[in-house]
Amino acid sequence: MKEVNASIITIGDELLIGQTIDTNSAFIAKELNKIGIWIKRKLAVADTKEEILSALDLQSKDSDIVIITGGLGPTADDITKPALCEFFKSELIINEGALENVKNIFKQLGRLVTDRNTKQAEVLSNCKVLENKRGTAPGMWFNHNDMIYVSLPGVPHEMKGLMVDAVIPEIRKTFALPAVVHKTLLTAGIGESDLADKLQDFEDSLPLHIKLAYLPSYGMVRLRLTAKNNDVHDLEPEVLEHFTTLKTITREWLVIDEDLSIQEAIFILLNERGKTLSTAESCTGGYIAHLITSIAGSSKIFNGSIISYANDVKTNLLKVDEKTLKEVGAVSEETVLEMLKGLLSQFNTDYGLATSGIMGPTGGSEEKPVGTVWIAVGKKGNMKAKKFKFRFDRKRNIELTAFAALNMLRKWILEEEAG
């Protein structure tokens, strides 16, 4: 079976100057990889006709599919459609279905449709129109010189809907694709290189059609087994057997044996037990609460949070002793334990966690340098605190603290259950 290759072109000056982070190509690549399509190249280009045409020429040399995002808006700097007209030797026409979609959206918003809005319904005359159920600019599918080209809006929410609802099903109908099986687990508390050392023999024993990937992020490492073959029914039992071995080797650091985040793992852990969580956050400023509440159904396990950034909030709401703050400071074992105790007395919750630290870039001292963090987890009558030292910028220190706190809570719950 011939391997199908794809290239991705993202269009926009804002991507090149760092004003906007390109999340579109990552999503597209992930969705294509799920169905067995190999990504040969990702390319970001400026909002100029010359750059777009040059990118299309380059990608068409060795790709079966080219996916383009961006530049489909109604303003003068959105020139993807004119560039595509030149590349495909076509012209723009109004698509009645797309125009009706634009009118319906503006009717729901209580706004009039202007000539500029109507331009959103313009498509190339030789394309297959892909309905955009989340916005005004439709996607466009082209069969050209034995290749597939797809043009999608740059708005991530709209692009994702089109990829899942229209592009992936159409690709499946167009190409004979191999069976692909992915199995992923999440580890914490061990680095990528140490994991690689422990998994060397396991990795060497894998058959050639099964690959192990290491995906490190924020103090955690995902391990993914990927296998390709012609028959998914033969492939799944084989991958599962190797995945079971992988879980056994990594059981000491295993968070969850699914491709999920640490916050999703905590949600599952608490939801299965019918337990609830609350947070008292100083240095993380509510970031942990944000991670938890970003999960649908989080109200089942999350009761609330106190963001005690200032010391007077710690004393007034969490009943931290002023003497504690004066003698050992806000970033201390004593303070986070008192924060947690106050939280548990304020909220009708089973478990709680508290954070206090110095995120930087200023505020550190020789005794407590930037990146010093204390975290406490537990329940009434049984609490534990631990000191962490991080060494990165403010944003990453906050994220690392949040993930460390959630993993510390997870381990504490499991240890308590084990007696």
Residue, then its C-alpha position, 0 to 999 in steps of 0.5 A: m500500500k502506497e504511503v500518502n504524504a501531506s504538506i501544510i501551509t499556514i498563511g499570515d504575517e502574524l505567524l511569522i512575527g510571533q504575534t500569533i502562535d500556529t496551533n492550526s498545523a499541529f491540529i491538522a498534523k495530528e488529525l492526519n496522523k490518526i488516519g495514517i497520513w505522513i506529514k512531510r512538511k509544514l510551512a508558514v508564509a506571508d500574506t503575499k501572492e508571491e509567497i503563497l504561489s511559491a509555497l504551493d509550487l514547492q509543496s506540490k512537488d512531493s506531496d499527495i495532499v496540501i492543506i492550506t489555512g488562513g487568508l480567507g477573510p473579507t479584508a484587503d490583506d486576505i489574499t489567499k483566494p486571489a492567489l488560488c485563482e492564479f494557481f488553479k487558473s480559476e475565478l471567484i463566484i458566489n456560492e449560494g449555500a455559503l451565502e445563505n450560511v452567512k445570512n443566517i449567521f448575521k441574522q442570529l447576531g442581529r446584524l445586516v449583511t454588507d457587501r464585504n460580508t457577502k465576499q465570504a461566500e466567494v469560492l473558486s469556480n472549480c472547487k468542491v465547497l466544504e460547508n463551514k458549520r462554525g463560521t462564514a468562510p467555507g472550505m474549498w477542496f481541489n483535485h488538481n494534477d492528481m493531487i488534493y489541495v484543501s483551503l481552510p479558514g485560519v480561525p482555529h475553531e472553524m478550521k477544526g470543525l471543517m477538518v473533522d466534519a469534512v476533510i478527514p471523511e473526504i480523504r478517507k473516501t479518496f485514498a486507500l489508507p493503512a490501518v493505524v493504531h495508537k496507544t498512549l500513556l502519561t508518566a510523571g516524575i521521571g525525565e525523558s532520558d531516564l525513561a529511554d534508558k529504562l525502555q531500551d530493551f523494550e524498544d529494541s524488542l519491538p517489531l519494525h512496524i511498531k514505533l515508540a515515541y517520547l513526547p515530553s512536556y512540563g515535567m511529564v512524558r507521554l509514551r506513544l506506541t504507533a503501528k501501521n498495517n493493512d488490517v486493524h484487526d490483526l494490529e490492535p491485539e499485537v499493539l495492546e500486548h506491547f502496550t501492556t508490557l510498557k505499562t508494567i515497565t513504567r508502573e512506578w511513574l504511570v499517571i494514566d494509560e490514555d492520551l489524556s492530560i494530568q487534569e483529566a486524569i485527576f477528574i477521572l480519579l475523583n469522579e470514579r470515587g465520588k470525591t471533590l476538590s478545592t484549591a487555595e492558590s497563591c503563586t498559581g493565581g487560579y491556574i489550577a482551577h482553570l485547568i480543572t474547570s476547562i473539563a466538561g463536567s468538572s462541577k461534579i468534582f470541583n467545589g471552588s477556589i480561593i486565590s490568596y495572592a496577597n497576604d491579607v487574603k491568606t490571613n482573612l479568608l484562609k486564617v493563616d496566622e500573621k505570626t507564621l507569615k512574619e516568621v517564615g514567610a508566605v513561601s514556606e511549609e507552615t504557610v501552605l499547610e495553614m492555607l490548606k487547613g483554612l481551605l478545608s474548613q471553608f469548603n465542603t470538600d473532600y480534598g484540597l491543595a494549596t500553592s505558594g511560591i516565587m514565580g519570577p523574574t524578581g522576588g527571589s532571595e539567596e534563601k528562597p530563589v526564583g522558582t521556589v515553591w511549596i505545595a500542600v495536598g490532603k484532607k482534614g486531619n491528613m495533609k502533606a507539604k513538599k518543596f519544589k525548585f523550578r528554574f524557568d521563566r514566570k509562565r513556565n514556572i506557573e505551569l510546572t507548579a500546577f502540574a506538580a500540584l495535581n500529580m502530588l495530589r494524585k499520588w497522595i490519594l493513591e497512597e492513602e488508599a493503599g494504606 
